[in-house]
Amino acid sequence: MNRTHLFFLICYVVVLLWSAINPHDYLTWILESFPGIIGAIVLIAIYRKFQFTDLVYVLILIHCSIVFIGGKYTYAENPLFNYFKDQFHLERNNYDKLGHFIQGMVPSLIMREILIRLEVLSRKKWIPFFMIATAMLISSCYELLEWLVSELTGSAGDAFLGTQGYIWDTQSDMLYALMGSLFAVLFLSRLHDTSLKRKLAGES
């Protein structure tokens, strides 16, 4: 593992351990954090065979950090976004919307890199479609998971569900994931191409 990737891993571990110290409650911490933990295990397992670009690793680190912070405070009680809520007289804490935006953006770029590097598609014009489809699939599965947890745990899972009384929370979460994937397609694709060129040049 090179120094840059080792630094990313150390940052990941530090944020994870910090989030596990006196969280809002450990059930919510586990439910919120497990996707980031499983994702890290997968990345480490495939590291020798497939390494992503530094851009994608940075975005994954940011995504995991957002997830772990959400696990520590819950998405409805993030202190910074509570401050925004009070300052701007908002009806709810919108930290979850940031999380869902990133949930759409980061998997889209992960899928983009896999499609390009493994030459899955013969026509690159299909790449944006699969980027968006990946984001929406993950978003819909996550919303189903939230519903399942709520059904199984009752009020104990309310902090994980995090609707804050908003009846359209599920639909708006998916909308933000869609916005994140569109942002990746429209504004990050060129930057990703540059990162890919550097990656491939370094390997050659």
Wavefront OBJ file of the C-alpha trace (Angstrom):
o trace
v 0.000 0.000 0.000
v 1.468 3.355 -1.023
v 1.790 6.267 1.402
v -1.178 8.189 0.024
v -3.526 5.247 0.404
v -2.114 4.482 3.855
v -2.871 8.085 4.857
v -6.449 7.671 3.603
v -6.794 4.483 5.654
v -5.448 6.136 8.809
v -7.904 9.040 8.398
v -10.718 6.523 7.943
v -9.795 4.626 11.122
v -9.443 7.831 13.166
v -12.909 9.084 12.146
v -14.440 5.636 12.724
v -12.967 5.306 16.212
v -13.933 8.883 17.107
v -17.515 8.239 16.013
v -17.696 5.131 18.204
v -16.874 7.087 21.377
v -20.087 7.964 23.234
v -22.436 8.069 20.229
v -26.093 9.061 20.540
v -26.864 5.348 20.898
v -25.022 2.278 19.707
v -27.929 0.796 17.755
v -28.063 3.887 15.556
v -24.265 3.966 15.301
v -24.168 0.377 14.088
v -27.004 0.875 11.601
v -25.507 4.061 10.185
v -21.873 2.939 10.175
v -22.069 -0.586 8.823
v -22.165 0.438 5.100
v -18.900 2.356 5.536
v -17.307 -0.523 7.419
v -18.374 -3.134 4.865
v -17.216 -0.859 2.037
v -13.755 -0.538 3.600
v -13.476 -4.309 4.025
v -14.317 -4.802 0.341
v -11.794 -2.159 -0.786
v -9.051 -3.746 1.309
v -9.935 -7.237 0.048
v -9.652 -6.223 -3.621
v -6.752 -3.794 -3.155
v -4.057 -5.983 -4.707
v -6.193 -6.691 -7.770
v -7.918 -3.346 -8.241
v -6.997 0.084 -6.917
v -9.227 3.065 -7.577
v -7.962 6.512 -8.473
v -7.009 8.850 -5.651
v -10.018 11.022 -6.533
v -12.436 8.162 -5.914
v -10.645 7.130 -2.723
v -10.880 10.704 -1.392
v -14.600 10.825 -2.171
v -15.123 7.433 -0.519
v -13.299 8.747 2.567
v -15.534 11.829 2.626
v -18.618 9.646 2.200
v -17.587 7.329 5.038
v -16.815 10.307 7.275
v -20.292 11.722 6.675
v -21.787 8.316 7.468
v -19.760 7.937 10.687
v -20.614 11.459 11.845
v -24.269 10.620 11.181
v -23.842 7.500 13.256
v -22.353 9.431 16.159
v -24.927 12.219 16.391
v -27.757 10.781 14.226
v -28.657 12.594 11.030
v -31.402 14.544 12.790
v -29.128 15.936 15.508
v -25.921 16.909 13.726
v -24.598 19.919 15.711
v -23.402 21.972 12.725
v -26.659 21.516 10.854
v -28.618 22.245 14.039
v -26.755 25.564 14.043
v -27.800 26.155 10.425
v -31.337 25.204 11.367
v -31.431 27.798 14.131
v -29.616 30.516 12.195
v -31.748 30.242 9.070
v -34.994 29.272 10.851
v -35.272 25.958 9.006
v -37.954 23.410 9.843
v -35.538 20.484 10.135
v -31.910 19.448 10.404
v -30.830 18.792 6.801
v -27.643 16.804 7.420
v -29.393 13.741 6.006
v -29.852 15.537 2.675
v -26.089 16.069 2.456
v -25.662 12.374 3.168
v -28.061 11.334 0.433
v -26.505 13.747 -2.070
v -23.120 12.130 -1.417
v -24.810 8.712 -1.500
v -25.751 9.479 -5.094
v -22.498 11.134 -6.138
v -19.841 8.741 -4.850
v -21.288 5.387 -6.017
v -21.830 6.982 -9.435
v -18.116 7.693 -9.786
v -17.210 4.263 -8.419
v -19.382 2.691 -11.102
v -17.932 5.025 -13.747
v -14.398 3.936 -12.900
v -15.306 0.245 -12.956
v -17.052 0.580 -16.321
v -14.115 2.438 -17.876
v -11.228 0.517 -16.361
v -12.731 -2.925 -16.977
v -14.079 -1.887 -20.396
v -17.519 -3.248 -19.558
v -19.338 -1.190 -22.200
v -18.501 -0.946 -25.871
v -20.333 2.379 -26.116
v -19.266 5.001 -23.587
v -22.453 6.982 -24.145
v -24.173 4.480 -21.840
v -21.882 5.322 -18.903
v -23.997 8.242 -17.544
v -27.088 6.032 -17.575
v -25.409 3.321 -15.510
v -23.945 5.925 -13.140
v -27.412 7.298 -12.403
v -28.996 3.828 -12.306
v -26.409 2.675 -9.756
v -27.072 5.664 -7.510
v -30.821 5.192 -7.652
v -30.587 1.454 -7.002
v -28.470 2.024 -3.896
v -30.749 4.842 -2.740
v -33.919 2.786 -3.134
v -32.361 -0.232 -1.381
v -31.264 2.001 1.505
v -34.781 3.427 1.863
v -36.162 -0.118 1.942
v -33.607 -0.975 4.632
v -34.728 2.032 6.701
v -38.340 0.896 6.381
v -37.441 -2.670 7.393
v -35.473 -1.507 10.445
v -38.336 0.752 11.478
v -40.819 -2.123 11.195
v -38.601 -4.513 13.173
v -37.470 -2.157 15.937
v -40.372 0.261 16.286
v -39.477 3.486 18.070
v -35.926 2.218 18.695
v -35.200 2.731 15.006
v -36.592 6.269 14.798
v -33.134 7.857 15.039
v -31.990 5.715 12.099
v -35.093 6.554 10.070
v -34.634 10.271 10.737
v -37.758 11.555 8.993
v -38.180 14.389 11.528
v -41.918 14.369 10.849
v -41.521 15.041 7.120
v -43.968 12.792 5.237
v -42.032 13.038 1.957
v -38.652 12.245 3.530
v -38.145 9.011 1.560
v -38.928 10.641 -1.771
v -36.748 13.681 -1.041
v -33.864 11.415 0.014
v -34.018 9.696 -3.366
v -34.253 13.062 -5.107
v -31.053 14.219 -3.414
v -29.328 10.980 -4.434
v -30.428 11.637 -8.013
v -29.074 15.185 -7.768
v -25.768 13.812 -6.483
v -25.445 11.378 -9.369
v -26.303 14.093 -11.895
v -23.673 16.322 -10.292
v -21.113 13.543 -10.758
v -22.096 13.090 -14.413
v -22.132 16.786 -15.293
v -19.335 18.252 -13.179
v -16.963 15.501 -12.021
v -16.553 13.361 -15.149
v -13.751 15.482 -16.634
v -11.917 15.629 -13.325
v -12.316 11.879 -13.049
v -10.911 11.429 -16.565
v -7.822 13.407 -15.552
v -7.406 11.266 -12.446
v -7.806 8.125 -14.539
v -5.093 9.264 -16.961
v -2.704 9.833 -14.060
v -3.558 6.451 -12.605
v -3.030 4.589 -15.859
v 0.166 6.530 -16.620
v 1.536 5.607 -13.214
v 0.727 1.928 -13.728
v 2.404 1.883 -17.135
l 1 2 3 4 5 6 7 8 9 10 11 12 13 14 15 16 17 18 19 20 21 22 23 24 25 26 27 28 29 30 31 32 33 34 35 36 37 38 39 40 41 42 43 44 45 46 47 48 49 50 51 52 53 54 55 56 57 58 59 60 61 62 63 64 65 66 67 68 69 70 71 72 73 74 75 76 77 78 79 80 81 82 83 84 85 86 87 88 89 90 91 92 93 94 95 96 97 98 99 100 101 102 103 104 105 106 107 108 109 110 111 112 113 114 115 116 117 118 119 120 121 122 123 124 125 126 127 128 129 130 131 132 133 134 135 136 137 138 139 140 141 142 143 144 145 146 147 148 149 150 151 152 153 154 155 156 157 158 159 160 161 162 163 164 165 166 167 168 169 170 171 172 173 174 175 176 177 178 179 180 181 182 183 184 185 186 187 188 189 190 191 192 193 194 195 196 197 198 199 200 201 202 203 204
